[in-house]
Amino acid sequence: MNIPVKKPRAYFKWQNLVLVITLLLLLVSALPNFYGKQANIRLTPRSEASKPVTPQAIKALFSGQQLSGQDLSGEELSGQAQLLDRISVTQAYTDILVPDEAARIRAEKVLKDNFSGDYLVSTVITSDAPAWLQALGGEPVKLGLDLSGGVLFVLDVDIEQALTERLQQISLSLKSMAMEHKLRGVKVAVTGQSEISLTLADNSRQSLKPLLAEINRVYPELTPTSISTRQLKLNHADPELVKFRQQIMKQTIKTMRGRIEELGITEAVTQQQGKNRIRIELPGVHDPEQAKRIIGATASLEFYQLAENSRAMGVKRIKDENGRGLLLNSQAVFTGANIKNAQSGRDQMGAPLVNLTLDNAGGKKMSAFSKANIGKPMVTVFSEFYRNQNNEAVKKSKVINVATIRSHLGAQFSITNMPSLQEAQELALLLRAGSLTAPVTIVKQQTIEATLGADNIDKGIKALTLGIVLTLVFMLVWYRGLGLIANLALALNLMSLLGLMSLLPGAVLTLPGIAGLVLTVGMAVDTNVLIFERIKEELKRGRKVLSAIEAGYKHAFATILDANITTLITGLILYAIGYGAVKGFALILCLGILTSILTGVFVSKALTNMAIRENKDKLLGVTL
């Protein structure tokens, strides 16, 4: 018996247009993944005075290293091991194309040993994609550590040491404030993990209470816990301590990301792990010692004025490289936090130096200070933390420059007398990326070779291919005509997922992410299975094909949505609390749910409506 039904409404053309545009955008963004990459070693002049480098000089250099290749003219380089593919020279830089990663590492080392003084040696990855695709800004999916190889670091951030350093700085400032209020014999001490006490001498007739108003204004985070005429105790309240720890972690993560960018690594993953640890993944890095030296450094730079009175309160004592004792004012004129840019270079005599550019606040401080202190010295102090034999964080400070201010300075000046160009380059890098207020310790280091990553990719793709083939065969055999539509929707789903991952800047494909791709295939097919089974039920009830399809998609959608939302919630939780591989799996899972709903419901429905004609009981010539 046929059940009378209303004529199903046609699938709106504007809906089809939206689907076509969405799929085209995702497919175009997925295209860069099907083109290869090339590693170019780029020599960029550090200044206009840098000596020009020629292909002949590079050929001679690698000929002496028993390396070979070919320049743009096709002339063969002598040697045994093929290293260079071609050399491209422009006015701005020189590019050297290498055939593989091993050759890149060897060539980059040779070039750094010979040209690092006048040229910045870096690796630039270029794509084989056509110019129009590169003009659109298309980028392939970034590969995680387990697929591309690289280095994993886990850092421990010593927040308690940072708090101690902060309290020491505050105590020096409080001594200066006491002097300004003409309070004599005031002892300032850090008496606990978060407490500072100010005590007057027993024979003093003065009071500390007038000082309290200024302390509250300058340090609102400090809460008075004990107030008397002769003693004042200040403490960090628990909420303030929590806020301080959060700020330290955010600042440390930000600084680490800046240092990684300065190393030229664009696909790194930096995230907080637990309360006081940071996980850093550096895909494609094969020189862990350089990364370790930069990432693990806890460097800061401060500029001080020499103290005029050795008996003044809050004076810092430090020795220069010659062992001469220096007395510094307790308050720095400005710190590395005011440095906007830093570049290494050489002066007119060829000595290495670091050129600094200060931000607006630092420029004003330097201008006011230099104007009032022409003819007086300014001391540059470099500080860093290291672990002693007892695994305790110890701060080591050294004077790297004592210069007399000759004129009124502004936001730009130089640090001279650097020991070597390499130290000048590393100091400039650290200052550009920002200094750390908390000591960091590398508690875990793991290196994954590129060959292992390639093996992981090969196995992952084989597993994905096998899963897709079996799924396609099952759907085609079991559902025949509808199965063909489901298979087409599945192909569009995978392409859309690849395109969506390419669009998201933080998306990284890992080995568990490939497992997520396989799972996405099953979830996408499950969506079609629910719909097709509902269509079968509607056909058995006597509905016509178009009516059954409309009812099948309509009634199955609620079930599909409920199932995917619950899975999406699980994926979001995994992404929020997971690290590394777990995070990669969760990301693919969540994105796969979105593309599965798009292609499994809306795209497959549009394809089905285009393939079916009114009052026909056949689908693509095959009886359902």
C-alpha positions as CSV (number, residue, x, y, z in Angstrom):
1,M,0.0,0.0,0.0
2,N,1.4,3.4,-1.0
3,I,1.3,6.0,1.7
4,P,0.2,9.4,0.3
5,V,2.9,12.0,0.9
6,K,3.5,15.6,-0.1
7,K,5.8,16.2,-3.0
8,P,9.3,16.7,-1.5
9,R,10.7,20.2,-2.0
10,A,13.7,20.5,-4.3
11,Y,17.1,21.1,-2.9
12,F,17.6,24.8,-3.2
13,K,20.1,25.9,-5.8
14,W,21.7,28.4,-3.4
15,Q,22.5,25.6,-1.0
16,N,24.2,23.7,-3.8
17,L,26.2,26.9,-4.6
18,V,27.3,27.3,-1.0
19,L,28.4,23.6,-0.9
20,V,30.4,24.0,-4.2
21,I,32.1,27.1,-3.1
22,T,33.0,25.6,0.3
23,L,34.4,22.4,-1.3
24,L,36.4,24.4,-3.9
25,L,38.0,26.5,-1.2
26,L,39.0,23.4,0.8
27,L,40.2,21.5,-2.2
28,V,42.4,24.5,-3.3
29,S,43.9,24.7,0.2
30,A,44.6,21.0,0.1
31,L,46.5,21.1,-3.2
32,P,49.9,22.2,-1.8
33,N,50.1,18.8,0.0
34,F,50.5,17.1,-3.4
35,Y,53.6,19.0,-4.3
36,G,57.1,18.4,-3.1
37,K,59.5,20.7,-1.2
38,Q,63.0,21.8,-1.7
39,A,65.6,22.9,0.9
40,N,67.6,26.0,-0.1
41,I,70.5,27.2,2.0
42,R,70.3,31.0,1.8
43,L,73.2,33.4,2.3
44,T,71.9,36.9,3.3
45,P,74.4,39.7,3.6
46,R,74.5,41.1,7.2
47,S,75.3,44.6,5.9
48,E,75.9,46.5,2.6
49,A,79.6,46.2,3.4
50,S,79.6,42.4,3.3
51,K,81.9,41.0,0.6
52,P,79.9,39.6,-2.3
53,V,79.9,35.8,-2.7
54,T,80.1,34.3,-6.1
55,P,79.2,30.8,-7.5
56,Q,82.9,30.3,-8.2
57,A,83.8,30.9,-4.5
58,I,81.2,28.4,-3.4
59,K,82.4,25.9,-6.0
60,A,85.9,26.3,-4.8
61,L,84.8,25.9,-1.2
62,F,82.9,22.7,-1.8
63,S,85.5,21.4,-4.1
64,G,88.0,21.5,-1.2
65,Q,85.4,19.7,0.9
66,Q,85.1,16.9,-1.6
67,L,81.5,17.9,-2.3
68,S,80.0,18.4,-5.7
69,G,76.9,19.6,-7.5
70,Q,76.0,21.8,-10.4
71,D,75.5,25.6,-10.8
72,L,73.0,27.3,-13.1
73,S,75.4,27.2,-16.0
74,G,75.5,23.4,-15.8
75,E,79.2,23.3,-14.9
76,E,80.0,20.3,-12.8
77,L,81.8,20.8,-9.4
78,S,84.6,18.4,-8.7
79,G,84.4,15.8,-5.9
80,Q,82.8,12.5,-5.2
81,A,79.6,13.1,-3.1
82,Q,76.8,15.0,-4.9
83,L,75.8,17.8,-2.7
84,L,74.6,20.8,-4.6
85,D,72.0,20.9,-7.3
86,R,72.4,24.5,-8.3
87,I,73.4,27.9,-7.1
88,S,71.2,31.0,-7.7
89,V,72.6,34.4,-7.1
90,T,70.4,37.6,-6.7
91,Q,71.2,41.1,-5.4
92,A,69.5,40.4,-2.1
93,Y,70.7,36.8,-1.3
94,T,72.3,33.6,-2.7
95,D,70.4,30.4,-2.7
96,I,72.0,27.0,-2.8
97,L,69.6,24.1,-3.6
98,V,70.5,20.7,-2.1
99,P,68.9,17.3,-2.9
100,D,68.2,16.0,0.5
101,E,68.3,16.6,4.3
102,A,71.7,15.0,4.9
103,A,73.3,17.2,2.2
104,R,71.6,20.3,3.7
105,I,73.1,19.6,7.1
106,R,76.6,19.1,5.7
107,A,76.5,22.1,3.4
108,E,75.0,24.4,6.0
109,K,77.9,23.5,8.4
110,V,80.5,24.3,5.8
111,L,78.9,27.6,4.9
112,K,78.6,28.7,8.5
113,D,82.2,27.9,9.2
114,N,83.3,30.1,6.2
115,F,80.7,32.8,5.8
116,S,78.9,33.4,9.1
117,G,80.9,36.6,9.7
118,D,79.5,38.5,6.7
119,Y,76.4,36.4,5.9
120,L,73.4,35.0,7.7
121,V,73.3,31.3,6.8
122,S,69.7,30.0,7.0
123,T,67.5,27.2,5.5
124,V,64.6,28.3,3.3
125,I,62.0,25.7,2.3
126,T,60.5,26.3,-1.1
127,S,57.6,24.4,-2.7
128,D,57.3,22.9,-6.2
129,A,53.7,24.2,-6.4
130,P,52.8,26.4,-9.3
131,A,53.2,30.2,-9.0
132,W,49.4,30.9,-8.8
133,L,49.0,28.5,-5.9
134,Q,51.9,30.0,-4.0
135,A,50.5,33.5,-4.7
136,L,47.3,32.4,-2.9
137,G,49.4,31.7,0.2
138,G,48.7,28.0,0.2
139,E,50.8,25.9,2.6
140,P,50.9,22.1,3.1
141,V,49.9,20.5,6.4
142,K,52.7,20.8,9.0
143,L,54.1,17.5,10.1
144,G,54.7,16.7,13.8
145,L,57.8,15.5,15.4
146,D,57.1,11.8,14.9
147,L,56.6,12.2,11.2
148,S,59.3,14.7,10.2
149,G,61.9,14.0,12.8
150,G,63.4,16.6,15.2
151,V,64.0,17.3,18.8
152,L,61.7,17.2,21.9
153,F,62.5,19.3,25.0
154,V,60.6,19.3,28.3
155,L,61.6,22.4,30.4
156,D,61.1,22.8,34.1
157,V,60.4,26.5,35.1
158,D,61.7,27.4,38.6
159,I,58.9,29.7,39.6
160,E,60.0,29.8,43.2
161,Q,63.4,31.1,42.2
162,A,61.7,33.8,40.1
163,L,59.7,34.8,43.2
164,T,62.8,35.0,45.3
165,E,64.5,37.2,42.7
166,R,61.4,39.4,42.6
167,L,61.4,39.8,46.3
168,Q,65.1,40.7,46.3
169,Q,64.5,43.4,43.7
170,I,61.6,44.7,45.8
171,S,63.8,44.7,48.9
172,L,66.4,46.9,47.2
173,S,63.7,49.2,46.0
174,L,62.3,49.5,49.6
175,K,65.7,50.5,50.8
176,S,65.9,53.3,48.3
177,M,62.4,54.4,49.3
178,A,63.4,54.4,53.0
179,M,66.4,56.6,52.1
180,E,64.1,59.1,50.3
181,H,61.9,59.3,53.4
182,K,65.1,59.9,55.4
183,L,64.6,56.8,57.5
184,R,68.0,55.6,58.9
185,G,69.0,52.2,60.2
186,V,66.2,50.4,58.3
187,K,66.9,46.7,57.8
188,V,65.0,45.1,54.9
189,A,65.0,41.3,54.7
190,V,63.2,38.5,52.8
191,T,62.0,36.5,55.8
192,G,59.9,33.8,54.0
193,Q,59.0,32.4,50.7
194,S,56.7,35.4,50.0
195,E,57.4,37.8,52.9
196,I,59.5,41.0,53.3
197,S,60.1,42.7,56.6
198,L,61.3,46.2,57.3
199,T,62.7,46.8,60.8
200,L,64.0,50.1,62.5
201,A,66.8,50.1,64.9
202,D,65.8,49.9,68.6
203,N,67.2,53.3,69.4
204,S,65.4,55.0,66.5
205,R,62.6,57.5,67.2
206,Q,61.3,57.4,63.6
207,S,58.3,55.5,62.3
208,L,57.7,53.2,59.3
209,K,54.0,54.1,59.0
210,P,54.6,57.1,56.7
211,L,56.3,54.7,54.3
212,L,53.3,52.4,54.0
213,A,51.2,54.7,51.7
214,E,54.0,54.8,49.1
215,I,54.5,51.0,49.3
216,N,50.8,50.4,48.7
217,R,51.0,52.7,45.7
218,V,54.1,51.2,44.1
219,Y,53.5,47.5,45.1
220,P,49.8,47.0,45.4
221,E,50.4,43.2,45.2
222,L,52.0,43.3,48.7
223,T,49.6,43.0,51.6
224,P,50.7,44.3,55.1
225,T,50.3,41.5,57.6
226,S,52.0,43.3,60.6
227,I,52.1,47.0,61.1
228,S,53.9,48.8,64.0
229,T,56.1,51.8,64.5
230,R,59.3,49.9,64.3
231,Q,58.4,46.9,62.1
232,L,56.5,46.3,58.9
233,K,55.8,42.9,57.3
234,L,54.6,42.6,53.8
235,N,53.3,39.5,52.1
236,H,52.0,38.2,48.8
237,A,48.4,37.1,49.3
238,D,47.5,33.7,47.8
239,P,45.6,35.1,44.8
240,E,48.6,37.3,44.0
241,L,50.9,34.3,44.1
242,V,48.7,32.4,41.7
243,K,48.6,35.4,39.4
244,F,52.4,35.8,39.6
245,R,53.0,32.1,38.7
246,Q,50.6,32.4,35.8
247,Q,52.4,35.5,34.5
248,I,55.8,33.8,34.8
249,M,54.6,30.8,32.8
250,K,53.0,33.0,30.1
251,Q,56.1,35.1,29.8
252,T,58.3,32.1,29.6
253,I,56.2,30.5,26.9
254,K,56.2,33.7,25.0
255,T,59.9,34.1,25.2
256,M,60.5,30.5,24.2
257,R,58.3,31.0,21.1
258,G,60.3,34.1,20.3
259,R,63.6,32.2,20.5
260,I,62.3,29.4,18.4
261,E,61.2,31.9,15.7
262,E,64.7,33.5,15.8
263,L,66.1,30.0,15.1
264,G,64.0,30.0,11.9
265,I,61.8,27.1,13.0
266,T,58.2,27.8,11.9
267,E,56.5,24.5,12.7
268,A,57.4,24.2,16.4
269,V,54.8,23.3,19.1
270,T,55.2,25.1,22.4
271,Q,52.7,24.4,25.2
272,Q,52.4,24.3,28.9
273,Q,52.6,20.8,30.5
274,G,51.3,20.7,34.0
275,K,51.9,23.6,36.4
276,N,55.5,24.5,35.8
277,R,56.7,22.6,32.7
278,I,56.9,23.5,29.1
279,R,56.9,21.0,26.2
280,I,58.7,22.1,23.0
281,E,58.6,20.1,19.8
282,L,61.0,21.2,17.1
283,P,60.2,19.2,13.9
284,G,62.9,19.2,11.3
285,V,65.7,20.2,13.7
286,H,68.8,18.1,13.4
287,D,71.2,20.2,15.4
288,P,69.9,19.8,18.9
289,E,72.9,21.4,20.6
290,Q,72.3,24.7,19.0
291,A,68.6,24.6,19.9
292,K,69.5,23.5,23.4
293,R,72.0,26.3,23.9
294,I,69.5,29.0,22.9
295,I,66.3,27.5,24.4
296,G,67.9,26.6,27.7
297,A,69.6,29.9,28.2
298,T,68.2,32.1,31.0
299,A,69.7,35.4,30.0
300,S,68.9,38.9,31.0
301,L,70.5,42.3,30.4
302,E,70.5,45.3,32.7
303,F,72.1,48.7,32.5
304,Y,73.3,50.4,35.7
305,Q,74.8,53.6,36.9
306,L,77.9,53.5,39.1
307,A,77.1,54.4,42.7
308,E,78.7,57.6,44.0
309,N,78.5,56.6,47.6
310,S,79.7,53.2,48.8
311,R,77.8,53.6,52.1
312,A,74.5,54.2,50.3
313,M,71.7,51.7,51.0
314,G,70.8,49.3,48.3
315,V,74.2,49.3,46.5
316,K,75.0,46.3,44.4
317,R,78.6,45.0,44.3
318,I,80.0,43.2,41.3
319,K,83.4,42.5,39.8
320,D,84.3,43.1,36.2
321,E,86.3,40.6,34.0
322,N,89.6,42.0,35.4
323,G,88.5,41.4,39.0
324,R,88.0,45.1,39.8
325,G,85.1,45.7,42.2
326,L,82.3,47.9,41.0
327,L,79.5,49.5,43.0
328,L,76.2,49.9,41.2
329,N,73.0,51.7,42.1
330,S,70.3,49.2,43.2
331,Q,67.9,50.3,40.5
332,A,68.7,49.5,36.8
333,V,68.3,52.4,34.4
334,F,66.5,50.0,32.1
335,T,66.5,46.3,31.4
336,G,66.3,43.9,28.5
337,A,62.5,44.1,28.6
338,N,62.9,47.6,26.9
339,I,64.9,46.2,24.0
340,K,62.9,46.1,20.8
341,N,65.6,44.9,18.4
342,A,69.2,43.7,18.6
343,Q,71.6,42.9,15.8
344,S,75.2,41.7,15.9
345,G,77.8,43.4,13.8
346,R,81.3,44.8,13.7
347,D,82.6,48.3,14.4
348,Q,85.0,50.2,12.1
349,M,88.0,48.3,13.5
350,G,86.3,44.9,12.9
351,A,85.5,44.2,16.6
352,P,82.2,42.4,17.3
353,L,79.4,44.4,18.8
354,V,75.6,44.3,19.3
355,N,73.5,47.2,18.0
356,L,70.4,47.8,20.2
357,T,67.1,49.5,19.5
358,L,64.9,50.4,22.5
359,D,61.2,50.7,22.7
360,N,59.5,54.0,23.4
361,A,59.7,53.7,27.2
362,G,63.4,52.5,27.1
363,G,64.3,55.3,24.7
364,K,62.9,57.9,27.1
365,K,64.8,56.4,30.0
366,M,68.0,56.3,28.0
367,S,67.6,59.8,26.8
368,A,66.9,61.3,30.2
369,F,69.7,59.3,31.8
370,S,72.4,60.0,29.2
371,K,71.5,63.7,29.1
372,A,72.1,64.0,32.9
373,N,75.2,61.8,33.0
374,I,77.4,62.8,30.1
375,G,81.0,62.0,30.9
376,K,79.9,59.3,33.5
377,P,80.2,55.5,33.0
378,M,77.3,53.2,32.5
379,V,77.7,49.5,33.3
380,T,76.1,46.7,31.2
381,V,75.5,43.5,33.3
382,F,74.6,40.2,31.7
383,S,73.0,37.6,34.1
384,E,72.1,34.0,33.7
385,F,71.1,31.0,35.9
386,Y,72.8,27.7,36.0
387,R,72.5,24.5,38.1
388,N,75.2,23.8,40.7
389,Q,76.3,20.4,41.9
390,N,73.3,20.3,44.3
391,N,71.0,21.0,41.4
392,E,70.2,24.4,42.9
393,A,69.5,27.4,40.6
394,V,72.4,29.9,41.0
395,K,72.4,33.3,39.4
396,K,75.7,34.4,37.8
397,S,76.2,38.0,36.7
398,K,79.1,39.4,34.8
399,V,80.0,42.9,33.5
400,I,80.2,42.8,29.7
401,N,80.7,46.5,29.2
402,V,81.7,49.7,31.1
403,A,81.3,52.6,28.7
404,T,81.5,56.3,29.3
405,I,78.6,58.3,28.0
406,R,80.1,60.7,25.5
407,S,76.9,62.3,24.2
408,H,73.2,62.5,24.6
409,L,71.9,59.1,23.5
410,G,68.5,58.0,22.3
411,A,66.8,54.7,21.5
412,Q,69.7,53.3,19.5
413,F,73.2,52.6,20.7
414,S,75.8,49.7,20.8
415,I,77.3,47.3,23.2
416,T,81.0,46.9,22.4
417,N,83.9,44.8,23.6
418,M,82.1,41.5,22.8
419,P,84.5,38.5,23.1
420,S,83.6,37.0,19.7
421,L,81.2,37.4,16.8
422,Q,79.4,34.1,17.8
423,E,78.7,35.4,21.3
424,A,77.5,38.7,19.9
425,Q,75.1,36.8,17.6
426,E,73.8,34.6,20.4
427,L,73.4,37.7,22.7
428,A,71.5,39.5,20.0
429,L,69.2,36.5,19.4
430,L,68.4,36.2,23.1
431,L,67.7,39.9,23.5
432,R,65.5,40.0,20.4
433,A,63.5,37.0,21.7
434,G,63.3,38.4,25.3
435,S,64.9,37.5,28.6
436,L,63.6,35.0,31.1
437,T,62.8,36.0,34.6
438,A,62.6,32.4,35.8
439,P,65.4,29.8,35.5
440,V,64.6,26.9,33.1
441,T,66.1,23.4,33.2
442,I,65.9,20.9,30.4
443,V,64.6,17.8,32.2
444,K,64.0,15.7,29.0
445,Q,65.5,15.7,25.5
446,Q,64.6,13.3,22.8
447,T,65.9,13.2,19.2
448,I,63.9,11.5,16.4
449,E,65.7,10.9,13.2
450,A,64.2,12.0,9.9
451,T,64.5,8.4,8.6
452,L,62.3,7.2,11.4
453,G,59.7,9.9,10.6
454,A,59.7,8.9,6.9
455,D,59.1,5.3,8.0
456,N,56.2,6.4,10.2
457,I,54.7,8.3,7.3
458,D,55.0,5.2,5.0
459,K,53.4,2.9,7.5
460,G,50.6,5.4,8.4
461,I,49.7,6.0,4.7
462,K,49.6,2.2,4.1
463,A,47.2,1.7,7.0
464,L,45.1,4.6,5.8
465,T,45.0,3.3,2.3
466,L,44.1,-0.2,3.4
467,G,41.2,1.2,5.6
468,I,39.9,3.3,2.8
469,V,40.0,0.5,0.1
470,L,38.2,-1.9,2.4
471,T,35.6,0.7,3.3
472,L,35.0,1.7,-0.4
473,V,34.6,-2.0,-1.4
474,F,32.1,-2.7,1.4
475,M,29.9,0.4,0.6
476,L,29.9,-0.3,-3.1
477,V,28.9,-4.0,-2.6
478,W,26.4,-3.5,0.2
479,Y,24.6,-0.3,-1.0
480,R,25.5,-0.4,-4.7
481,G,24.3,2.9,-6.3
482,L,24.0,4.7,-2.9
483,G,27.4,3.2,-2.0
484,L,28.9,4.9,-5.0
485,I,27.6,8.3,-3.8
486,A,28.9,7.5,-0.3
487,N,32.4,6.7,-1.7
488,L,32.5,10.0,-3.6
489,A,31.4,11.9,-0.5
490,L,34.1,10.0,1.5
491,A,36.8,11.1,-1.0
492,L,35.6,14.7,-0.7
493,N,35.6,14.3,3.1
494,L,39.3,13.4,3.2
495,M,40.2,16.2,0.8
496,S,38.2,18.7,2.8
497,L,39.8,17.5,6.0
498,L,43.3,17.9,4.4
499,G,42.3,21.4,3.2
500,L,41.0,22.5,6.6
501,M,44.2,21.3,8.3
502,S,46.2,23.3,5.8
503,L,44.2,26.4,6.6
504,L,44.6,26.3,10.3
505,P,47.9,27.7,11.4
506,G,48.2,25.6,14.6
507,A,47.2,22.2,13.0
508,V,50.0,19.7,13.0
509,L,49.7,16.1,11.6
510,T,51.2,13.5,13.9
511,L,51.3,9.7,13.7
512,P,48.3,9.4,16.0
513,G,46.7,12.0,13.7
514,I,46.9,9.5,10.9
515,A,45.1,7.1,13.1
516,G,42.5,9.9,13.6
517,L,42.2,10.0,9.8
518,V,41.4,6.3,9.7
519,L,38.8,6.8,12.4
520,T,37.4,9.7,10.4
521,V,36.8,7.4,7.5
522,G,34.9,5.0,9.7
523,M,32.8,7.8,11.2
524,A,32.0,9.3,7.8
525,V,30.9,5.9,6.5
526,D,28.8,5.4,9.7
527,T,26.9,8.6,8.8
528,N,26.0,7.3,5.4
529,V,25.1,3.9,6.8
530,L,22.6,5.5,9.2
531,I,21.0,7.5,6.4
532,F,20.9,4.6,3.9
533,E,19.3,2.2,6.3
534,R,16.7,4.8,7.1
535,I,16.0,5.2,3.4
536,K,15.6,1.5,3.0
537,E,13.0,1.5,5.8
538,E,11.1,4.3,4.1
539,L,11.1,2.4,0.8
540,K,9.7,-0.7,2.5
541,R,6.9,1.5,3.9
542,G,5.9,2.3,0.3
543,R,7.4,5.7,-0.2
544,K,8.7,6.7,-3.6
545,V,12.4,7.1,-4.0
546,L,12.7,10.9,-3.7
547,S,10.3,11.0,-0.8
548,A,12.2,8.1,0.9
549,I,15.5,9.9,0.5
550,E,14.1,13.2,1.9
551,A,12.6,11.4,4.9
552,G,15.8,9.3,5.4
553,Y,18.1,12.3,5.6
554,K,15.6,14.2,7.7
555,H,15.0,11.6,10.4
556,A,18.6,10.3,10.5
557,F,20.1,13.8,11.0
558,A,19.1,14.1,14.6
559,T,20.8,10.7,15.5
560,I,23.9,11.7,13.5
561,L,24.1,15.0,15.2
562,D,23.8,13.6,18.7
563,A,26.5,11.0,18.0
564,N,28.9,13.5,16.6
565,I,28.4,16.1,19.3
566,T,29.2,13.6,22.0
567,T,32.3,12.5,20.1
568,L,33.2,16.2,19.5
569,I,33.0,16.9,23.3
570,T,35.4,14.1,24.0
571,G,37.8,15.3,21.3
572,L,37.7,18.9,22.7
573,I,38.5,17.6,26.2
574,L,41.4,15.5,24.8
575,Y,42.7,18.5,22.9
576,A,42.5,20.8,26.0
577,I,44.3,18.5,28.4
578,G,46.4,16.4,26.1
579,Y,50.0,16.8,25.1
580,G,51.9,16.0,21.9
581,A,50.5,12.9,20.2
582,V,47.3,13.0,22.1
583,K,46.7,16.5,21.1
584,G,47.4,15.6,17.4
585,F,44.9,12.8,17.5
586,A,42.2,15.0,19.2
587,L,42.7,17.7,16.5
588,I,42.1,15.3,13.6
589,L,39.1,13.8,15.4
590,C,37.4,17.2,15.9
591,L,38.1,18.4,12.4
592,G,37.1,15.1,11.0
593,I,33.7,15.3,12.7
594,L,33.0,18.7,11.1
595,T,34.0,17.5,7.6
596,S,32.1,14.3,8.0
597,I,28.8,16.2,8.8
598,L,29.5,18.5,5.8
599,T,30.1,15.7,3.2
600,G,28.2,12.8,4.8
601,V,25.0,14.7,5.2
602,F,24.8,17.8,3.0
603,V,27.1,16.9,0.1
604,S,25.9,13.3,-0.2
605,K,22.2,14.6,-0.1
606,A,23.0,17.0,-2.9
607,L,24.6,14.2,-5.0
608,T,21.8,11.9,-4.3
609,N,19.1,14.4,-5.4
610,M,21.0,15.1,-8.6
611,A,21.2,11.3,-9.3
612,I,17.5,10.5,-8.7
613,R,14.6,11.4,-10.9
614,E,11.0,11.7,-9.7
615,N,8.9,8.5,-9.5
616,K,11.9,6.2,-10.4
617,D,12.7,3.1,-8.3
618,K,16.2,2.8,-9.6
619,L,19.4,4.5,-8.5
620,L,22.0,5.0,-11.2
621,G,20.6,2.0,-13.1
622,V,21.0,-0.4,-10.1
623,T,17.9,-1.6,-8.2
624,L,18.1,-0.7,-4.5
